[in-house]
Amino acid sequence: MNRSVYAIATMDTQGEELAYLAACLRTAGVDVKTIDVGTQTEPSVAPDVSRATVLGGQTIDHGGDRGTAVTAMGEALNVFLRDKVHAGDVAGVIGIGGSGGTAIVTAAMRQLPIGLPKLMVSTVASRNTAPYVDCNDITMKYSVVDVAGLNAVSEQVLGNAAHAMAGMVSHTIPSGRSKPTLGMTMFGVTTPCVSAVRESLESDGYDCLVFHATGTGGRAMERLVDSGMIQGVLDISTTEVADEVVGGMFPAGPHRFEALIERQIPLVLSVGALDMVNFGSIDTVPEKFAQRLLHVHNAQVTLMRTNIDENRQIARWIAAKLNQSVAPVTVLIPEGGVSMLDDAGQPFHDPQADAALFSELEEQIVQTESRNVIRLPYHINDPAFAQALVDHFR
């Protein structure tokens, strides 16, 4: 296949460094196109693809504000790369940069398909990389020294990055899998349920992917759905919505469920672990929640029991999303409790709070022939509830 690695940098400040990286890739036998995404002066080394081409003939009117220019260039690069990927021209994407260049390149990388090689050499890769990576398979490599000239350290780091990319694009991973793929969400307190569902559906011949419902887990699942790599979902542990609505550390994000709805894939959904909001260590719990029912899960995680009002808000949030669906959706409600901690004798057992969640879901979700809400007299981790999830998905 006649595809190239797209090597990207702000070539007004890092042209020499990108040219060196591209030369390393070519020496390794990889076809390369250098892409300039600079926003200031002219490139110091001529690129294969100019910033004007990336911008599609548009100009950036940033009024001297670099942040505005970086955002605009990131958006333009996103469109440029997406079109090239759809055309089958891109074998992989590698970028180098400081904070601005990293923001530009990774913004575009995050929109590319899962599995396409993506590597970013960055001065900020030794810190919190979540804003740059989010729920995508981007490899971040710390530059050690600033990307400011070639020297004994930068040549080694950039050379290693080039050879890593060469290895990724030269040795494809055979799929070898012809099974339909399902996504399912799990939290520690819903593990017995999800494990039983997974084992049952694997025996049916499905390839089951389980995602830890920690905010990025749910978004990662939806990225794979959007990429066409997941054909059905059992969204059993929707706890991320509680953190989104109340303000915990594992929020769903404002677009949760949207990819499932837009792709019109079969969806079975439940309310796993919506009895809890996640915070860090006990001393990080916001003061306004100090008098609430808290449970120390471990030294790093403190759980707070959701109350009646919060559960109603959570139900309305979910219903507003699901009411947009035209594909089959079934919501199964476990009346006996939604997590290990929400069982008789356990610290979060609160039938009134649960009842508010369940009744609000029933009231707010507009039921149709293909959109149903079904109550069952089981705890979520009861084997009978797991079987019901499987049966309704089938």
Long-range contacts (C-beta under 8 A, 24 or more apart in sequence): 1-88, 1-91, 2-31, 3-31, 3-88, 3-89, 3-90, 3-91, 3-169, 4-30, 4-31, 4-32, 4-33, 4-89, 4-90, 4-91, 5-30, 5-31, 5-32, 5-33, 5-90, 5-91, 5-92, 5-93, 5-94, 5-165, 5-166, 5-169, 6-32, 6-33, 6-35, 6-49, 6-81, 6-84, 6-90, 6-92, 6-93, 6-94, 7-32, 7-33, 7-34, 7-35, 7-94, 7-95, 7-96, 8-34, 8-35, 8-37, 8-77, 8-93, 8-94, 8-95, 8-96, 8-104, 8-105, 9-34, 9-35, 9-36, 9-37, 9-38, 9-95, 9-96, 9-97, 9-101, 9-105, 9-147, 10-36, 10-37, 10-38, 10-39, 10-40, 10-97, 10-100, 10-101, 10-104, 11-36, 11-37, 11-38, 11-43, 11-44, 11-45, 11-47, 12-36, 12-38, 12-39, 12-40, 12-41, 12-42, 12-43, 12-44, 13-38, 13-40, 13-44, 13-148, 14-96, 14-97, 14-101, 14-147, 14-148, 15-43, 15-44, 15-45, 15-47, 16-44, 16-45, 16-149, 16-150, 17-96, 17-147, 17-149, 17-150, 17-154, 17-158, 18-45, 18-47, 18-96, 19-45, 20-150, 20-155, 20-158, 20-159, 21-94, 21-96, 21-121, 21-158, 21-159, 21-161, 21-162, 22-162, 24-158, 24-159, 24-162, 24-163, 25-94, 25-162, 25-165, 25-166, 28-162, 28-163, 28-166, 28-170, 29-166, 29-170, 30-91, 30-165, 30-166, 30-169, 30-170, 31-91, 35-77, 35-80, 37-73, 37-77, 37-101, 37-104, 37-105, 39-66, 39-69, 39-70, 39-72, 39-73, 39-100, 40-66, 53-80, 54-80, 56-80, 66-100, 70-100, 70-103, 70-104, 71-103, 73-104, 74-103, 74-104, 74-105, 74-107, 74-108, 75-107, 77-104, 77-105, 77-107, 77-108, 78-107, 78-108, 78-111, 80-108, 81-108, 81-111, 81-112, 82-108, 82-111, 82-112, 85-112, 85-113, 85-116, 90-116, 91-117, 91-169, 92-116, 92-117, 92-118, 92-119, 92-165, 92-168, 92-169, 93-117, 93-118, 93-119, 94-118, 94-119, 94-120, 94-121, 94-161, 94-162, 94-165, 95-119, 95-120, 95-121, 95-122, 96-120, 96-121, 96-122, 96-143, 96-147, 96-158, 96-161, 97-121, 97-122, 97-123, 97-147, 98-122, 98-123, 98-124, 98-146, 98-147, 99-123, 99-124, 101-147, 102-132, 103-132, 106-132, 106-133, 106-138, 109-136, 109-138, 110-134, 110-136, 110-138, 112-136, 113-227, 114-223, 114-224, 114-227, 114-229, 115-173, 115-227, 115-229, 117-165, 117-168, 117-169, 119-161, 119-164, 119-165, 119-168, 121-147, 121-157, 121-158, 121-161, 123-147, 130-216, 134-216, 134-219, 135-216, 135-217, 135-219, 135-220, 135-223, 136-220, 136-223, 139-164, 177-207, 179-205, 179-206, 179-207, 180-205, 180-206, 180-207, 180-231, 180-232, 181-206, 181-207, 181-208, 181-209, 181-229, 181-230, 181-231, 181-232, 182-206, 182-207, 182-208, 182-209, 182-230, 182-231, 182-232, 182-233, 182-234, 183-209, 183-211, 183-221, 183-224, 183-225, 183-230, 183-232, 183-233, 183-234, 183-235, 184-208, 184-209, 184-210, 184-211, 184-233, 184-234, 184-235, 184-236, 185-210, 185-211, 185-212, 185-213, 185-217, 185-218, 185-221, 185-234, 185-235, 185-236, 185-237, 185-238, 185-240, 185-272, 186-210, 186-211, 186-212, 186-213, 186-236, 186-237, 186-272, 187-212, 187-213, 187-237, 187-239, 187-272, 187-273, 187-339, 188-340, 189-272, 189-273, 189-276, 189-339, 189-340, 189-341, 190-236, 190-237, 190-272, 190-273, 190-339, 190-340, 190-380, 190-381, 191-381, 192-340, 192-381, 192-386, 193-236, 193-272, 193-380, 193-381, 193-382, 193-385, 193-386, 193-389, 194-236, 194-237, 194-272, 194-386, 196-383, 196-386, 196-387, 197-234, 197-236, 197-386, 197-389, 197-390, 200-386, 200-387, 200-390, 201-234, 201-390, 201-393, 204-394, 206-232, 213-237, 213-238, 213-239, 213-240, 213-250, 213-272, 213-273, 214-240, 214-250, 214-278, 215-240, 215-243, 215-249, 215-250, 215-251, 215-252, 215-253, 218-252, 218-253, 218-256, 219-252, 219-253, 219-256, 222-255, 222-256, 222-257, 222-258, 222-259, 222-260, 223-259, 225-259, 225-260, 225-263, 225-265, 226-259, 226-262, 226-263, 228-263, 230-265, 231-265, 231-266, 232-265, 232-266, 232-267, 232-393, 233-260, 233-265, 233-266, 233-267, 233-268, 234-267, 234-268, 234-269, 234-270, 234-389, 234-393, 235-260, 235-267, 235-268, 235-269, 235-270, 236-268, 236-269, 236-270, 236-272, 236-380, 236-389, 237-270, 237-272, 237-273, 238-269, 238-270, 238-271, 238-272, 238-273, 238-274, 238-318, 239-272, 239-273, 239-274, 239-276, 239-278, 241-274, 241-314, 241-317, 241-318, 242-273, 242-274, 242-275, 242-276, 242-277, 242-306, 242-310, 242-314, 243-277, 243-278, 244-317, 245-310, 245-313, 245-314, 245-317, 246-277, 246-304, 246-306, 246-310, 246-313, 246-314, 247-277, 247-286, 248-277, 248-278, 248-279, 248-304, 249-278, 249-279, 249-280, 250-278, 256-321, 257-318, 257-321, 257-322, 258-321, 260-325, 261-321, 261-322, 261-324, 261-325, 261-327, 263-327, 264-325, 264-326, 264-327, 265-327, 266-327, 266-328, 266-393, 267-325, 267-327, 267-328, 267-329, 267-330, 268-329, 268-330, 268-331, 268-332, 268-389, 268-392, 268-393, 269-318, 269-322, 269-329, 269-330, 269-331, 269-332, 270-331, 270-332, 270-333, 270-334, 270-338, 270-380, 270-389, 271-331, 271-333, 271-334, 271-338, 271-357, 271-358, 271-361, 271-380, 272-338, 272-339, 272-380, 273-338, 273-339, 274-306, 274-311, 274-314, 274-338, 274-357, 275-305, 275-306, 275-337, 275-338, 275-339, 275-341, 275-342, 275-348, 275-350, 275-353, 275-354, 276-303, 276-304, 276-305, 276-306, 276-339, 276-341, 276-348, 277-303, 277-304, 277-306, 277-310, 278-302, 278-303, 279-303, 279-304, 293-347, 293-348, 295-341, 295-347, 295-348, 303-341, 303-348, 305-347, 305-348, 305-350, 305-353, 306-353, 306-357, 307-353, 308-352, 308-353, 308-356, 309-356, 311-353, 311-354, 311-356, 311-357, 311-360, 312-356, 312-357, 312-360, 314-357, 315-356, 315-357, 315-358, 315-360, 315-361, 315-364, 316-360, 316-364, 318-361, 318-365, 319-360, 319-361, 319-364, 319-365, 320-364, 322-365, 322-371, 323-364, 323-365, 323-366, 323-371, 325-371, 326-370, 327-370, 328-370, 328-371, 329-370, 329-371, 329-372, 330-371, 330-372, 330-374, 330-392, 330-393, 331-361, 331-365, 331-372, 331-373, 331-374, 332-374, 332-376, 332-385, 332-388, 332-389, 332-392, 333-358, 333-361, 333-362, 333-373, 333-374, 333-375, 333-376, 334-376, 334-378, 334-379, 334-380, 334-382, 334-385, 335-375, 335-376, 335-377, 335-378, 336-377, 336-378, 336-379, 336-380, 336-382, 336-385, 337-379, 337-380, 338-380, 339-380, 340-381, 343-379, 343-381
